[in-house]
Amino acid sequence: MTLEAVDASAWAELEGAAADPQSAFRYLNLCSVDAGGRPQARMVVLRRVDVARRVLEIHTDVRSPKWQEISVNPLVTILGFGPQPKVQLRLQGSAELHGPASECATEAWSLLPRSTRSTYMGGPPGDDIGEPLASEAAVADAEGRAFFGVLIFRAETLDWFQLRHADNRRAVFAYDHLGALTSSRWVNP
């Protein structure tokens, strides 16, 4: 497999995962750094991929710790693993946050099914669960919309690693701010 084929395959996997809830790369680990300098990792759902620009879209609650952490330090790592063909994708780059009033969040919200919208209703992530509020659907929908944000991740590097029965393989790719591939190389696993 050539470096070009590895890069194309990795991004095709990510693009396909955004539309396929059964894909291993649909659920990724997003890593940021908290105010105390400690690494924080959590699973997120990949919602959209722009292969040409090397961009991933993730939805989140603006009250979550990750939103606050990324507001301070936008440098993040995204990690995923696909059991077949045993490939790890580790992307490093920066995240842009688009809050509830943004055009980006408004458009993304409009495409969400009601069941997904309901996940943004209620108290802030990590708080104790209070009594459920009885409210009509339109009010609840508006309440959830106020806490919905979009995280746009721009990859600067991709570290591709494949576990094999023998001869593990690893390649590293770098991209410019527009998503163009600027370098690629095989490295020792």
C-alpha positions as CSV (number, residue, x, y, z in Angstrom):
1,M,0.0,0.0,0.0
2,T,1.4,3.4,-0.9
3,L,1.4,6.5,1.4
4,E,-1.2,8.1,-0.9
5,A,-3.5,5.1,-0.6
6,V,-3.1,5.0,3.2
7,D,-4.0,8.7,3.5
8,A,-7.0,8.2,1.1
9,S,-8.2,5.1,2.9
10,A,-8.0,6.7,6.4
11,W,-10.1,9.7,5.3
12,A,-12.5,7.5,3.4
13,E,-13.0,5.5,6.7
14,L,-13.7,8.7,8.6
15,E,-16.1,10.0,5.9
16,G,-18.0,6.7,5.9
17,A,-18.2,6.6,9.7
18,A,-20.0,10.0,9.8
19,A,-22.9,8.3,8.0
20,D,-22.7,4.8,9.5
21,P,-23.6,4.3,13.2
22,Q,-22.1,0.8,13.0
23,S,-18.6,2.0,12.0
24,A,-15.9,1.8,14.6
25,F,-14.7,5.3,13.6
26,R,-18.1,6.8,14.3
27,Y,-17.2,7.0,18.0
28,L,-13.9,8.7,18.6
29,N,-11.9,9.7,21.6
30,L,-11.5,13.5,21.9
31,C,-8.6,14.6,24.1
32,S,-8.1,18.1,25.6
33,V,-6.3,19.6,28.6
34,D,-8.1,20.9,31.6
35,A,-7.4,24.0,33.7
36,G,-5.1,22.0,35.9
37,G,-3.0,20.8,33.0
38,R,-4.4,17.3,33.2
39,P,-5.3,15.4,30.0
40,Q,-9.0,14.7,29.6
41,A,-10.4,12.2,27.2
42,R,-14.0,11.4,26.2
43,M,-15.9,9.6,23.5
44,V,-17.7,11.8,20.9
45,V,-19.8,11.1,17.9
46,L,-18.4,11.9,14.5
47,R,-21.2,13.8,12.6
48,R,-19.6,15.1,9.4
49,V,-16.3,14.9,7.6
50,D,-14.9,17.3,4.9
51,V,-12.1,15.2,3.4
52,A,-10.7,18.0,1.1
53,R,-10.4,20.4,4.1
54,R,-9.4,17.6,6.6
55,V,-12.2,18.7,8.9
56,L,-14.3,16.7,11.4
57,E,-17.6,17.9,12.9
58,I,-18.7,16.9,16.4
59,H,-21.7,18.1,18.4
60,T,-21.5,19.0,22.1
61,D,-23.2,20.6,25.0
62,V,-21.8,24.1,25.5
63,R,-22.0,23.6,29.2
64,S,-19.6,20.6,29.1
65,P,-16.1,20.7,30.5
66,K,-14.7,20.0,27.0
67,W,-16.3,23.2,25.7
68,Q,-14.6,25.2,28.5
69,E,-11.2,23.4,28.0
70,I,-11.2,24.0,24.3
71,S,-12.2,27.6,24.7
72,V,-8.9,28.1,26.6
73,N,-6.7,25.7,24.6
74,P,-8.0,24.7,21.1
75,L,-5.3,22.2,20.5
76,V,-6.8,18.7,20.7
77,T,-6.1,15.1,19.7
78,I,-8.7,12.7,18.2
79,L,-8.1,9.0,18.4
80,G,-10.0,6.1,16.9
81,F,-9.5,2.4,16.4
82,G,-11.1,0.1,13.8
83,P,-10.8,-3.6,14.7
84,Q,-10.9,-4.5,11.0
85,P,-8.2,-4.1,9.6
86,K,-6.8,-3.2,13.1
87,V,-6.1,0.5,12.3
88,Q,-5.5,3.3,14.7
89,L,-6.0,6.9,13.6
90,R,-4.6,9.6,15.7
91,L,-5.3,13.1,14.5
92,Q,-3.8,16.2,16.0
93,G,-5.1,19.7,15.3
94,S,-7.2,22.6,16.5
95,A,-10.9,23.0,17.3
96,E,-13.2,25.9,16.5
97,L,-16.2,26.2,18.7
98,H,-19.5,27.4,17.2
99,G,-22.1,28.3,19.9
100,P,-25.9,28.1,19.9
101,A,-26.3,31.5,18.1
102,S,-23.9,30.7,15.3
103,E,-25.0,29.9,11.7
104,C,-23.0,26.6,11.9
105,A,-24.9,25.4,15.0
106,T,-28.2,26.6,13.7
107,E,-27.8,24.6,10.5
108,A,-26.6,21.5,12.4
109,W,-29.4,21.7,14.9
110,S,-32.0,21.8,12.1
111,L,-30.7,18.5,10.7
112,L,-30.9,16.6,14.0
113,P,-33.8,14.3,14.8
114,R,-35.9,15.0,17.9
115,S,-34.4,12.1,19.8
116,T,-30.9,13.5,19.4
117,R,-32.1,17.1,20.3
118,S,-33.4,15.8,23.5
119,T,-29.9,14.9,24.7
120,Y,-29.2,18.7,25.1
121,M,-32.2,19.2,27.5
122,G,-31.8,19.1,31.2
123,G,-29.0,20.1,33.5
124,P,-25.3,20.6,32.6
125,P,-23.2,17.5,31.9
126,G,-21.7,16.1,35.1
127,D,-24.3,17.7,37.4
128,D,-26.6,15.7,39.6
129,I,-29.8,14.7,37.9
130,G,-32.7,16.8,39.1
131,E,-36.4,16.3,38.7
132,P,-37.5,16.1,35.1
133,L,-39.3,19.1,33.9
134,A,-42.7,18.7,32.4
135,S,-42.8,20.9,29.3
136,E,-44.3,20.7,25.9
137,A,-42.0,19.6,23.0
138,A,-41.5,23.1,21.4
139,V,-40.4,24.6,24.7
140,A,-38.1,21.6,25.4
141,D,-36.7,21.8,21.9
142,A,-35.9,25.5,22.3
143,E,-34.3,24.7,25.7
144,G,-32.0,22.1,24.2
145,R,-31.1,24.4,21.3
146,A,-29.7,27.0,23.8
147,F,-27.1,24.4,24.9
148,F,-26.1,23.0,21.5
149,G,-22.7,23.7,20.0
150,V,-20.6,22.5,17.2
151,L,-16.9,21.6,17.4
152,I,-15.1,21.9,14.1
153,F,-11.8,20.0,14.2
154,R,-9.1,20.8,11.6
155,A,-6.5,18.1,11.3
156,E,-2.8,19.2,11.1
157,T,-1.4,15.7,11.4
158,L,-2.6,12.1,11.0
159,D,-0.6,9.3,12.6
160,W,-1.8,6.0,11.0
161,F,-0.9,2.7,12.7
162,Q,-1.9,-0.8,11.6
163,L,-1.4,-3.8,13.8
164,R,-0.6,-6.9,11.7
165,H,0.3,-10.4,12.6
166,A,3.8,-9.5,11.7
167,D,5.3,-6.3,10.4
168,N,3.2,-3.6,12.0
169,R,3.0,-0.5,9.8
170,R,2.9,3.2,10.7
171,A,2.8,6.4,8.6
172,V,2.6,10.1,9.5
173,F,0.9,12.7,7.4
174,A,0.8,16.5,7.7
175,Y,-1.7,19.0,6.2
176,D,-1.7,22.7,5.7
177,H,-4.5,25.1,6.9
178,L,-6.5,24.4,3.8
179,G,-6.3,20.6,4.2
180,A,-3.7,19.9,1.5
181,L,-1.2,17.2,2.2
182,T,2.2,18.7,2.8
183,S,4.2,15.7,3.8
184,S,3.9,11.9,4.3
185,R,6.4,9.3,5.5
186,W,6.7,5.8,6.8
187,V,8.0,5.6,10.4
188,N,8.9,2.9,12.7
189,P,5.9,1.5,14.5
